[in-house]
Amino acid sequence: MRSVRARAALGATLVVAVALIAAGLAVLLVLRDNLIGQADLQAEVAARDVAGQLATGTAYDDVELDDEEDHPVQVVDEEGRVVIVSKDLRAVTGTGATGVTPVPSASAGATPSPGDDDDGDDGQDDDSSSPDSGEVSSDDPEFSDGTATVDRTTADYRFAAVEATTREGVTLTVYAGAPLAAEQEAVGTVRGAMLTGLPVLLVVVAGVTWLVTRRALRPVEGIRREMAAITASEDLARRVPEPDSRDEIAALARTTNETLTVLEASVERQRRFVADASHELRSPIASLRTQLEVAEAHPELLDLPGAVADTVRLQVLAADLLLLARLDAGEKPGGGTVELGALVREEVSQRTGDRIAVAVEVPEGGAFEVNGSRGQLSRVIGNLLDNAQRHAEGGVAVSVAADGRGVRVEVRDDGAGVPEDERERIFERFVRLDDARSRDDGGAGLGLAIARDVAARHGGTLTVHRAAEGGAAFRLWLPRPA
C-alpha cells in the first residue's frame, strides 16, 4: 500500500462501497415501505368491504368474503369472540383473536344475526319498525403483521383492523389480511441482485481507478527518472519531459524545468564567480609575492608602498568576496532602524581623501528612517560614492528625499554616464566597462554588485539613470518601516 495507485484504488473502492451500501439500504427501505403500503391498502379495502356489509345488516352467514386465499378475514365481537372467519383459514396470528372457529351461538343462530327477522319475512322491516343502519368507523385502521394458514399454506400477512357497528348496536372488529409474499420476493430479489452486483462493481471501480491513476502518474515516473539521471550525471542542462496536458502534473514539470533553469544559472554564476575571484586574487598575490622575493634578494629594491597597496587591495577584495558569500547564503539584514539622512552625512564626513568634494543635499528636520543593517547600508552608500569619484570630472552630489512609501538616496556625478544598453550589465559581478578596466582605478568590479544585492536584501531597489549634470545617477530606494 505504499504505492499511490494502490492507495487511490483502495480509497475509491471504499468510498464507492460505502456509497453503494448506503444507497442500497435506502432503496430496500423505500421499496419495502412502498410494497407494505400497497399491502396495507389492499387489506384496508378488504376489511372495509366486509365491515360495510355488516353495517348494512347482512347476516353473518351471508357475508361475502371475496378472494379468501389472498385476503383472509376474521371478525370478532366486543368480547373477543370470533363470529366470522374465512372458509379455508386454519390458523392466524397478529389479530385480536387467534381462534378460527365462529362461536356456536353465532353460527347456529341462537342469537339473531344482523338481518334475521322473527316473523320469517324477507328480512325487510317497514319504515316504522326498521332500526337505524349501522356504520363503519372512519378512523384510520390499525395495521399489524402476522401469519395465516390458508388451506395448509402458511404465509406472512399484513392485517388491517376496521370497526363496524351493526343495526343492533353490536360493535365488531374486522381483520382482513393482504399477503406479503410479493413484498418479500421483490425485496429479496433486489437484495440478491445488490449482493451479487456489488462485489463485481467494486472490482470494476478498483480496476478502473488503478488504470486511470497509473496513466495519470505515468508522466510523474518520467519526471522522476529524468531527475534521477540529472542527479547522477550532474548535467543541469537537461530538462524533464513536459506532458501535453494542462493538469497539475504538467504544471509540476514546467515548474521543475524552471527550477532547473534557475539552478543551472546559479551554478554557472557561481562557477564564473569562482573563476573571476581566483583571477582577481591571483594578480595582487602574485605582485606581492614578486615584491617580497625581490626584497629578499635585494633589500634596497623593496617597493614598500606598492606592497602595502597590494595588501590593502587584497584585503578589500577578500572582504567583498566574503560579503557576497554571506548574501548568497541568504543572510538577512539586522532588524534595527537606520536614519538615512544622518547616515549619508556621516559617510561623507569620513571621506577626507576624495579628489572631488561631495555635495550633500539632505532636508533639515526630515525623518528618513528605514529598517536594516547600518553597516551594510553604509557599505552601499560608500560603494556608490566610490563609483562616482572614479568617473566624475568635477562634481559629485548625494541627496536624500522621501519617495512614496520609502526613502530615495541618489548619487550623481558629471562624468560620461552609463550607456543605456549597459545599465543592467554594470551590476553583474566582476564587470568593468571599457573606460574602467584599469585595476588601479576601476577596482575589481564588485562594488555595484554588492550594492544591488544589499538593496534587494533590504526589500529595496538600485537603478541607474542619466543625471541632470550629464553623468550617471544611481538611485537607491528603500521601504519605510511598516
N, C-alpha and C positions, 0 to 999 in steps of 0.2 A: 504493500500500500504506500510505498514511498514515491511511486510514480504519480505525476499529476493526472495522467489519463485514467489510472485506476481510481484515484480519489474522486475525480469528476464523474466517472461512470457509476461508482458506488453512491455518491451523493445524489445524482439524478435519479437513480433507481429507487433509493429510499424515499425521495420526495414524491416520485410518481406512485410508489406503493402506498404511501400514507394517503395521498390524494384519492387514489382509486378505491382504497378500502373505505375511506370516509364517504365518497360518492356512492359506492355500492351499498353501504349500510343505509344511506339516505334513500336510495332508490327502493331497497327492500321495504323500508318502513313506510314509504309513501304508497308503494304497491299494495302492501298488506292492509294499510288503512283504507285504501280505496276499495279493495275487494271485500273487506269486512263491512264497509259502509253499504256496498251493494247487497251483501247478505242481510244486514240489518233492515234495509228497505224491503227486501222480499219477505222476511219474517214479519215485519210490521204489517205489510199488506195482507198476508195470510191471516194474521191474528185479528186485524180489524174486520176482515170479511166474516170470520166466524162470530166475532163479537157483535157485528151488525145483525146477523141472523138471530142471535139470541135476544138482542134488544127488541127486535120486531115481533117476538113471540113465537118463534119457531121452536117446536118441541125438540128435546134433546136428541131423540132417536131420528128426527128428520133433518138435523143439521147436515149440510153438505160439506164434506171435507175433501176439497179438490187436491189432487196430486199428493196423496198421503205419504208417498215414499220420499219425495223431496221436501215436503213441508209437514212433518208430523205435528199433531195438535194434541194438547192436553188441557182440559178445562177443570178448574177446581172451584169449589164454593167458598163461602166465608170461613167455614170451619176446616178448610184444607182437604176436604174430601173430593176425590176425583168423580166428576159427573159425566164427562165426555172424554174419549180417547180415540186416537186413530185406530183403525181396524187392525193393522199389522204391527202396531207399536208393541214391542215386547219388554223393553226396559228404557228408562230415561233418567238422566241426571242433569242438574243445573236448573231445574224448575222448582216451583213451590212445593210440589209433592212428587215422591218417587213412584207412587202406585200407577199401574197401567190398567186397573180393572175398575169400572164405574161402580159406585155404591149400589147395593141391591134395591134400595128404595127408589133410586132414580131410574134404574134400568127396568124394574118390574112394574113401575107405575104406582107404588104405594103412596108416593107423594106426587100430586099432579105436576106434570112438567109444564113449562110455558107452552101455551097454545092448546092444552086439553080443555074440554067442556064437560060439565057434569050432566047436561041434558042430552048428550050424544048428537048434537047438531054438527054442522060442518066446521065448527070452530070459530064462527064469526058471531060476535055478540051484537045486539042492537046498540044504537048510539047512546042510549041512556044508561046501559049497564056495562059498557066496554071500559076496562081500566085504561089508564093512561099508558102510552107507549113507553118502552124502556129507552135507555140511552147508552151510548158508548163514550167512555172517557176521552176527552180531547187533549189530555196531558200527553206529553211525550212518553212513549213506552219505555219500560226498563228492559235493558238488554243484558244477557248473561251467556257465558259459554258453558256448554255441556255436551253430553253424548246421548245418542239414541240408538236402540237396536230395532231396526225395522226389517221384518222378515228375515231374522237371523243375521243381519248385516249391521255391524256396529260402526258408527262413524261420528265425527265431531260435527256439532251443530251450533248455530248462533240462535238463541231464543229471544223472542220479543214477548213481553207481558203486557196485555191490554185489558183493562177492566171494563165490564159491561153490566148494566143493571137491567133485569128483566121487568116485564109488566107487573109481576107480583112483588117487585121491590127486592128481589134477590140479587146480590152482587156476586158476580162470577169473574174469575180471572182466566183469561185465555192465553195459553202459552203456545206459540207457533214457532217452529224452527225452520232455519234455512241451512243447507249443507255448506260446510267449509272445505269440501274436497277441492273445488275449483281454486279457492284461495291458496290452499296448501300446495296444490300441484303447480300453480303459477309461481309462487314464491320459491318452491323447491327447484323448479326449472331455472329460474333466474339465478338463484344461489349457486346451483351446479354449474351454470354457464360462467358465472364470475370466478368460481374456484378453479375452473378449467382454463379460462382465458387469462386470468391474472398472471400466473407464472409465465405463460408464453409472452404476454405483453411486456412483462418486466425484463425478460431475456432480450426482447427486441429493443427495448429502451436502453438497456445496458450496452448492447452491441452497437447500436447507432451512436450513443454518446461516446463510446470508446473510439469508433472510427472517425467521428466528427472532430473529437478532441485531438486525435492523432494527426489528422490532416491539418487542423488549425495550428498545432505545435510543431509541425514539420519545419517551418522557417526558423523557429527557435533553435532547433537542433543544428540547422545550418549555421546560424549565428554563433552557436557555442563552438562548433568545430572550427570555424574560421578564427574565432578569438583564441582558441587553444593553439592554432597554428601560428597566429601572430605572436602569442606569448613565447612559443618555442623558438621561432625564428628571429624575434625582436625586430621584425620589419614593420615599422609603423606606417609605411606607405600602403600597405594592404588595407582593404575595406571589406566589411561583412556584406553578404548579399541582401538586397532590399527587395522584398516581395512587391508584386504589383498592386496588392490590395491596399485599402486606405484604413486599415484597422489599427488596433493598438500595437500589434507586432511590427507592422510596417513603420509606425512611429518610433518603436524601440530601435529598429535597425537604423533609421535615419539619425536618431539621437546618438546611437553608438558610433556611427561614422563621423558625426560632428565632433564627438568626444575624441575619437582617434585623430581627427584633423587638428584639433587644438593641442592634443598631446604631442603629435608629430612636430607642430610648430614650436611648442615649448621645448622639446628635446633638441630641435635644431637650433633654437635660440641659445640654449644652454651650451651646445657644442661650440657655436660661434663665440659665445661669451668666454668660454674657457680658452679657446684658441686666441681670441683678441687679448684676453687678460695675460696669457702667457707671453704673447708677443710684446705687450706693453711693459710687462715686468722684466723681460729679458734685456731690454735696452738699458735701463738705469742700473740694473745689477751688473751687466757686462761692463758698462762705463766705470762703475765704482770699483769693480774688481781690477780693471786695467790700471786705474789710477793708483790703487793700493799696491799692485805689483811693481809699477814704475817707482813708486815711493820707496818700496822695499829695496829695490836695486839702486836707485839714485835718489836719496832723500832730498837732495837740493832741488829736484824737479817736481816735488809734490805740489799738486794743484788743490790746496785745501778748500778754497771757496767752491771749486767745482765739485769736490767730493761731498761737501755739505749740501750743495744744491741737489745733487743726485739723490742723496739720502732723504732730504725733505720731500722730493718728488716721489720717491719710492714710498715714503710714509703716507703721503696724501693718497696715492693710488691704492695702497693696501686698505686705508680707511674707507675709500669709496667702494672698493670691492666687498668689504665686509658689510657695509650698509646695504648694498644691493642684495647681497645674500640674505640678510635679515628680512628685507622687503619681499623677496621672492618666497621666503619661508612663511609669509603671511603675518609678519609682526604687526600688531595693532598699535596705533599711537596711544600715548597716555591720555587719561581722561581729564586732565587739567584744563583750566581756562587761560587763554592767551590773548592779551590785548595787542593787536597787530600794529596799531599806531605807535605804541611805546616800543614794541619790538623792532620796528623799522628804524626809529630814531636811535635806539641803542646799537643796532648793527652798523649804521652809517657812522656813528660817532667813533667806533673802534677801527674804522678803515683809514688810518692815518697815512698809509703808504700809497694810496691810489694816485695815479698820474693825473686824473681828472676829478675835481671836486663834485660830489654828488648833491644835487638839489633835492631837498625833501619837501614834499607837499602833503602835509597831514593837517586836517582841520582841527582847530583848537576846541577842546571840550567834546569831541566826538567819542562815541563808545563803539569800538570795533573789536568786540570780543568773539573768539571762536574757540571751539574745543579741539584739543590736540596736544602734540608734543612740542614744547617750546624749543627744544634742541633741534628737532627735525625741521620745523618751520624756519628757524634761524638759518639752518643749512640751505634751505630753498632760497631765501632772500639773498644770502651770500653768493650762491651759485649764479643767480640772475644778475647780481651786480658785477661779479667777476666777468661774466659773458659780455655785459655792456661795456665795461672798462676795456676789454680786449678789442672791441670793434668800433668804439666811439672815436670821433675825430676831435670833438671839443666840448661835448656836453653829455651828461648822464643825469637823469632825473628819476625819482621814485615817488609815487603818490599812493595814498590810501583813501578809499571812499566806500560808502555804503552802496550796495548793488542788489536791489530786490531783497531777498531773504538771506543775503550773505554779505561778505566783505570782499572788495576787489583791491588787490595790490598790483600796481602797474609799474614796470621798469622800462624806461625809454632811453634810447641813445640816438645820436645823429650820424650814425655810420652808414654803411652801404645797404643795410637792411637784409632781409632774408627773402630770396626768390619764392614766389608763391608755390611752385612745384616742389620746394624743399622744406616747406613749413611743417610737415609731419616727420620727414626723414631726420631732421636735426634732433628729434627726441629719442632716436634709437641709440643704443649703446655703442660707444667707440666710433661714432660718426663725427667727422670733422669736414666742413666744407673746404673747397679748394683754397680759399683765402685764409684758412686757419689750419693748415696742415703742419705747420711748424710745431714740434712737440714743446719747444720752449715757450711759445706764445699761445698755442691752441690747447694745451692740456691733453688729457687722454680721451676726451670726448664722452665723459661720464656725467658731467655737471647737470646738463639739461635732462638727461635720462633719469637721474636721481630726483631732480626737482619734480618732474611729472609723476613719477612713482609715489613720492611722498604726498603730493597733492591728491592723487587718486585714493591713497590710503586714508586720507582725511575727509573723503567724500567730496572733494572739490575738483577743479579742472585747471589746466595750464595750457594756454594757447599763445600763438604769436601772430601779430598783426603789423601793419605799417604804421609807424609813429608819425605824428604831425611834423616832427623835426626831419623826417625823411628816412630815419633809420628803422630799427626794429622796436616793437612794443610788446613785451611779454606780460600777459595778464593772468594773474593768479586769483582764482575765485574760490572762496571757502564759505561753507554754510554757517549761519549763526547758530548758537545753541538753541535746542528746541524748548 
